[in-house]
């Protein structure tokens, strides 16, 4: 059984920064993809950033240059550094793990960007 736990969501002002963290526990194969998705009210869940265990990255166009994803393969953790935050970044952010033809999700953490 795999479990993902997110942390770091908060209320911040436009232009501010946040760092989200996610820890995966359980039996996890070493070759996998960890990433972050987000969903705002009334919108579809979208990919924010993903990072394979081999180091390949994928970012949504809307966050390129502002967000940075990183991971610790030994600890099965992933982080998302978010800089220059905008009101449109407001959403629930979900941690995701894809491994062995399975997909796992965290419960989500709220990020609100407002003045």
C-alpha angles and dihedrals in degrees: 000000000000124000129187124199123190128199140171104065115142148144112278137168123248110280092028130119138237135181119212122198133194129190122198121204134185133048104337125175112231094236108070148116123250122188151147129252129181137202128194123196110283093010134102120253110264137192114255102176139335135193128193123217086250093058104258115141136202124189133185111247090239093063103036111127092016105059128052125193123205137169144193107221094193093055097033093233130138130194136194118207108201119194133174090022119202131201089250088063088070108120146105107281119213129198115223134195124191117191138145093001090306132111124208129190137199123224094256136245125235120241116188122183112191142133 
